[in-house]
Amino acid sequence: MLKALRAQFLASPDPRGWRRRPRRRSLQPVSAALMTNPAYFEVGRSLGGYGFMNVTSYSSSQFGEPSNVAGIQDLGLGYSAEEIEQLRVQDIGEGEVTIRLYEGRVVQGPLRGTQAVFKVYPGARAGASEADLMALNELRTHAFLQSNATGICENIQFLLGAFETATGEQWLAFRDDGRYSAADYAKITSERQLKEQFGDIWNPFNRAYKLELRQYFVLKLLNGAMCGLAHMHNYDRLHQSLGPSSVVLNTAMDKEGLYLIPRLRDLAFSVDIGYSSVGAGALSDGLWRRASAAGASTPLEKRAFGIADDIYGAGLLVAYMAFIPFCEAGIMDGISLQRLLESTFRLDIYAAREYCLADDRLSEAVNFLDLGDGAGWELLQAMLNPDYRKRPTAQAVLNHRFITGAVLRNY
């Protein structure tokens, strides 16, 4: 069913019309078996590193008392105790675990020649016991999702193998299907805005065409990310670290949107929500504490809370991709946008629209969410609903006319 939904997404706009679709290409079959012998791999140059964003460290109450959102203090806004228990928003902070990345390739076996990206966790011997838990959790999650070779989702990063070095480092080898993230794309596109604005001042038709390409690219990005999330939920796994940096892209160019395949990565904080596992997990204590605080006491209620929590994170991703690529650099950033929606407008998305409508610098973002008679705002209001019980499932989001690209048919 998920594959059918992906095929329904509109073809990329080009001078010959919106509905031109690419020819089917046969995909090379992949193996679900993991390689655990380091001799199968060759490591290349360093690609840098990054601090892991842990989206499972939530404040006990977000608006009744100050809460730290990536180092920014949000003051209380006068909510009642009941409202505070219902309104749960993410407190995102950079953890102490620093990941190193390397390029490389497979040098033995049936996948010989496959390009790889290595994610290196420091390991317990370096005093990073949390890193060991994260590496093990990410390995187990990918192994589980890839256990059935016929059911592997193309919108989730593919794990080739894993091994431990003599120094205790944990190496996870992923197929190199792209090194850009959705955050990279948003930054590149935002910085290009001003240049394009002056370059196309005498050619409004060219500017309109580029805007159509960008709208298509962003919607296809969100569609792919939601396909991956829906697949995880169907297999009883939460992501719990969903954001623009956790979506990897094989291209960051609007004109190549036809070939874009977004993939979810960074599953180190993934949570098993199978009925026998709900409430357990060393890396998910915060999630289950907040579930209990929100009134979710039974395994079914806690499971529903966890799914709704992922949907909230996906809603913030939709908001980020609807604004940042459509604004000039420096006009809006992820933290400011989140504070605007959560603190200033208390998740009243339509009130936020009226505010944004008055700022000409946000006009393209507003117009994007206005497509399909306000389909984007409608979806955001549902995904960011303060009551977790009223948020849609990932499959419902995937079927929404904004995410399927149907809003572009009559554009």
C-alpha positions in Angstrom: 0.0 0.0 0.0 2.8 2.4 0.8 4.4 1.8 -2.6 1.2 2.5 -4.3 0.9 5.8 -2.5 4.4 6.8 -3.6 3.6 6.1 -7.2 0.6 8.4 -7.0 2.8 11.4 -6.3 2.9 13.9 -9.1 5.7 13.9 -11.6 8.1 16.8 -11.5 7.1 20.0 -13.3 8.7 20.7 -16.6 7.9 22.7 -19.7 5.8 19.7 -21.1 3.5 19.7 -18.1 3.0 18.5 -14.5 1.8 15.0 -15.2 4.8 13.6 -17.1 5.9 10.6 -15.1 9.3 8.8 -15.2 9.6 5.4 -16.8 9.8 2.5 -14.4 13.3 1.4 -13.6 14.1 -2.1 -12.3 15.7 -1.9 -8.9 18.7 -4.0 -8.1 17.7 -6.5 -5.4 19.4 -6.0 -2.0 20.1 -8.5 0.7 18.8 -8.1 4.2 21.7 -10.0 5.8 24.2 -7.8 7.7 28.0 -8.0 7.3 29.8 -8.1 10.6 33.4 -8.7 9.5 35.4 -5.5 9.2 37.4 -7.1 6.4 34.4 -6.7 4.1 34.8 -2.9 4.2 37.4 -0.3 3.2 37.3 3.0 5.1 38.1 6.2 3.3 38.4 9.9 4.3 36.6 11.5 7.2 33.3 13.3 6.5 33.3 15.1 9.9 31.0 14.5 12.8 28.0 15.8 14.7 26.4 15.8 18.1 23.3 13.5 18.4 20.0 15.3 18.8 18.0 13.5 21.5 14.3 14.3 21.0 13.3 12.1 23.9 14.5 14.4 26.7 11.3 16.3 27.5 10.5 18.7 30.3 7.9 17.6 32.8 5.8 20.7 32.0 6.5 22.9 29.0 4.5 26.0 29.7 3.7 26.0 33.4 7.4 26.6 34.2 10.5 27.6 32.2 11.7 24.8 29.9 14.9 24.7 28.0 14.4 24.3 24.2 17.9 24.0 22.7 19.2 26.6 25.3 16.3 29.0 24.9 14.1 29.8 27.9 10.4 29.7 27.2 8.4 31.5 30.0 5.1 30.2 31.3 2.0 31.5 29.5 -0.7 31.1 32.1 -2.0 27.6 31.2 -4.2 25.7 33.6 -2.9 22.5 35.1 -5.2 20.4 32.8 -3.9 22.3 29.7 -0.3 21.8 30.8 -0.9 18.0 31.1 -2.4 18.0 27.5 0.1 20.3 25.8 3.3 18.3 25.2 6.0 19.8 23.0 9.5 18.7 22.3 12.5 19.7 24.3 15.4 19.1 22.0 18.9 19.1 23.2 22.3 18.0 21.9 23.5 15.0 23.7 27.1 14.3 24.9 27.6 11.6 22.3 29.6 12.8 19.3 29.3 10.7 16.1 32.1 10.5 13.5 31.4 9.9 9.8 33.7 8.3 7.2 33.2 7.4 3.6 34.1 3.9 2.3 33.0 0.9 0.3 32.3 -2.8 0.4 35.3 -4.8 -0.9 34.1 -8.4 -0.5 30.9 -10.4 -0.9 27.9 -9.9 -3.2 27.7 -6.2 -2.5 31.3 -5.6 -3.5 31.8 -2.1 -4.8 28.8 -0.6 -2.9 29.6 2.9 -1.6 29.2 3.2 2.1 29.0 5.8 4.9 30.3 4.7 8.3 28.8 6.1 11.5 31.2 5.7 14.4 30.1 5.6 18.1 32.9 6.2 20.6 32.0 3.2 22.8 32.0 2.4 26.5 35.8 2.2 26.7 36.0 5.9 25.9 33.6 6.5 28.8 30.5 6.8 26.6 28.2 4.0 27.9 25.2 5.9 26.4 26.8 5.6 23.0 26.9 1.8 23.3 23.2 1.8 24.0 22.5 4.1 21.1 24.6 2.1 18.7 23.0 -1.2 19.8 19.5 0.3 19.6 20.1 1.7 16.1 21.6 -1.6 14.9 18.7 -3.7 16.3 16.1 -1.3 14.8 17.6 -1.5 11.3 18.1 -5.2 11.6 14.5 -5.7 12.5 13.2 -3.4 9.8 15.4 -5.2 7.2 14.7 -8.7 8.5 12.2 -9.3 5.6 14.1 -8.5 2.3 10.8 -8.2 0.4 9.4 -5.6 2.9 12.4 -3.2 3.0 11.3 0.4 2.7 13.2 2.6 0.3 12.5 5.6 2.5 14.6 4.4 5.4 18.4 4.4 5.3 19.8 0.9 4.5 22.2 -0.7 6.9 25.0 -2.8 5.3 26.6 -4.1 8.4 28.3 -3.3 11.8 31.3 -4.2 13.8 33.3 -3.3 16.9 36.9 -2.3 16.9 39.6 -3.3 19.4 39.2 0.1 21.1 35.5 -0.6 21.7 34.2 1.8 19.0 30.9 0.7 17.3 31.0 1.1 13.5 27.7 1.1 11.6 28.0 0.9 7.8 25.2 2.4 5.7 24.7 2.3 2.0 25.7 5.7 0.6 22.4 6.9 -0.9 23.2 10.6 -0.4 25.0 12.9 2.0 22.6 15.9 2.0 20.0 16.2 4.7 16.7 18.1 4.6 18.4 20.7 6.8 21.2 21.1 4.2 18.7 21.5 1.4 16.7 24.2 3.4 19.9 26.1 4.1 21.2 26.0 0.6 17.8 27.0 -0.9 17.3 29.8 1.7 20.8 31.3 0.9 20.0 31.1 -2.8 16.7 33.1 -2.4 18.1 36.6 -2.6 20.3 35.9 -5.6 17.4 34.4 -7.5 15.2 37.3 -6.6 17.5 39.8 -8.2 18.5 37.5 -11.1 14.8 36.9 -12.1 13.5 40.4 -11.6 13.0 40.8 -15.3 11.8 37.3 -15.9 8.8 36.6 -13.6 7.8 33.5 -15.6 11.2 31.9 -14.8 10.8 32.8 -11.1 7.4 31.3 -11.0 8.7 28.1 -12.6 11.5 27.8 -10.1 9.0 28.3 -7.3 6.9 25.4 -8.7 10.0 23.2 -8.8 10.7 24.1 -5.1 7.2 23.4 -4.0 7.2 20.0 -5.8 10.6 19.1 -4.3 9.5 19.9 -0.7 6.3 18.0 -1.0 8.0 15.0 -2.4 10.6 15.2 0.5 7.8 15.3 3.0 5.9 12.5 1.2 9.0 10.3 1.4 9.7 11.1 5.0 6.1 10.2 6.0 6.4 7.0 4.0 9.4 6.0 6.0 7.6 7.0 9.3 4.4 5.1 8.4 6.5 2.0 7.6 8.2 2.2 11.0 4.8 2.6 12.8 3.4 -0.3 10.8 6.3 -2.4 12.2 5.8 -1.1 15.8 8.8 1.2 15.9 8.9 4.9 16.8 11.6 7.2 15.4 11.8 9.7 18.3 14.5 11.8 16.7 12.6 13.1 13.6 13.8 16.4 12.3 15.3 18.0 9.2 18.8 16.6 10.0 17.4 13.0 10.2 16.1 13.0 6.6 18.9 12.2 4.1 18.5 13.1 0.4 20.2 11.8 -2.7 20.0 15.4 -4.3 19.6 18.9 -3.0 18.7 20.5 -6.4 15.1 21.5 -7.1 15.4 20.7 -10.8 16.2 17.1 -9.8 13.1 16.6 -7.8 11.9 13.9 -10.2 14.7 11.6 -8.9 14.5 12.6 -5.2 14.4 9.8 -2.7 14.3 10.9 0.9 15.3 8.4 3.6 15.0 8.5 7.4 18.2 8.0 9.4 19.4 8.4 13.0 17.3 5.6 14.6 19.4 5.5 17.8 16.4 6.6 19.9 13.9 4.4 18.1 11.4 2.8 20.5 9.7 -0.6 20.3 6.0 -0.2 20.8 5.0 -3.8 20.4 2.4 -4.6 23.1 4.9 -6.7 25.1 7.5 -3.9 25.0 5.5 -0.7 25.7 6.9 1.0 28.8 10.3 -0.6 28.6 13.6 0.6 27.1 16.7 2.3 28.6 16.5 5.2 26.1 12.8 5.7 26.3 12.2 6.4 30.0 11.3 10.1 29.3 8.7 9.1 26.7 6.8 6.7 29.1 7.0 9.2 32.0 5.3 11.8 29.9 2.8 9.3 28.6 1.8 8.6 32.2 1.7 12.3 33.0 -0.7 12.8 30.0 -3.1 10.2 31.4 -1.9 7.2 29.3 -1.9 4.3 31.7 -2.6 1.2 29.7 -0.2 -0.3 27.1 -2.7 0.7 24.3 -2.9 4.3 25.6 0.9 4.5 25.9 1.4 3.1 22.4 -1.1 5.7 21.1 0.8 8.5 22.9 4.1 7.4 21.4 2.7 7.4 17.9 1.2 10.8 18.4 4.5 12.0 19.8 6.3 11.0 16.5 3.5 12.8 14.6 4.2 16.0 16.5 7.8 15.8 15.5 6.8 15.2 11.9 4.5 18.2 12.2 7.5 20.4 13.2 9.3 18.9 10.2 6.5 19.9 7.9 6.5 23.5 9.4 10.3 23.7 9.0 10.2 22.6 5.3 7.3 24.9 4.6 9.1 28.0 5.9 12.9 27.8 5.7 13.4 26.9 2.0 10.8 29.6 1.1 12.4 32.5 3.1 15.6 34.4 2.6 18.5 33.3 4.9 18.3 34.9 8.3 14.5 35.6 8.2 13.5 32.4 10.0 15.2 29.5 11.6 14.0 26.3 13.2 14.1 27.4 16.8 12.4 30.7 16.1 9.7 28.9 14.1 9.1 26.4 16.8 8.8 29.1 19.5 6.5 31.1 17.3 4.1 28.2 17.0 4.4 26.8 20.5 4.9 29.8 22.7 3.5 32.8 20.9 0.4 31.2 19.3 0.0 28.2 21.6 -0.3 25.9 18.6 -3.2 27.9 17.1 -1.9 27.5 13.6 -4.5 29.7 11.9 -3.6 32.5 14.3 0.0 32.0 13.3 -1.1 32.2 9.6 -2.6 35.7 10.2 0.7 36.8 11.8 2.8 35.5 8.9 0.4 37.0 6.3 1.3 40.4 7.5 5.0 39.9 6.9 5.9 40.1 3.2 9.2 38.2 3.8 7.1 35.1 4.7 4.7 35.5 1.7 6.1 32.5 -0.3 5.8 30.2 2.8 2.2 31.4 3.4 1.3 30.8 -0.3 2.8 27.3 -0.2 0.7 26.3 2.9 -2.3 28.0 1.2 -2.2 25.6 -1.7 -5.4 23.5 -2.0 -7.5 26.0 -0.1 -5.2 26.0 2.9 -4.4 22.3 2.9 -1.0 22.9 4.5 -2.3 24.9 7.4 -5.0 22.3 7.9 -2.5 19.5 8.1 -0.2 21.4 10.5 -3.1 22.1 12.8 -3.9 18.4 12.9 -0.4 17.2 13.4 0.4 19.8 16.1 -2.9 19.4 18.0 -2.2 20.0 21.7 -4.3 16.9 22.5 -2.3 13.9 21.5 -5.5 11.9 21.0 -6.6 14.1 18.2 -3.5 13.9 16.1 -3.7 11.8 12.9 -1.8 8.6 12.2 1.2 8.5 9.9 -0.9 6.8 7.3 -3.6 9.5 7.5 -0.9 12.2 7.0 0.4 10.3 4.1 -3.0 10.2 2.5 -3.6 13.9 3.1 -3.9 15.9 -0.2 -1.1 18.2 0.8 1.4 15.4 1.3 0.3 13.4 -1.8 1.0 16.5 -3.9 -2.6 16.7 -5.1 -2.7 20.4 -4.2 -0.3 21.0 -7.2 -2.7 19.6 -9.8 -4.6 22.8 -10.2 -1.8 25.2 -9.3 
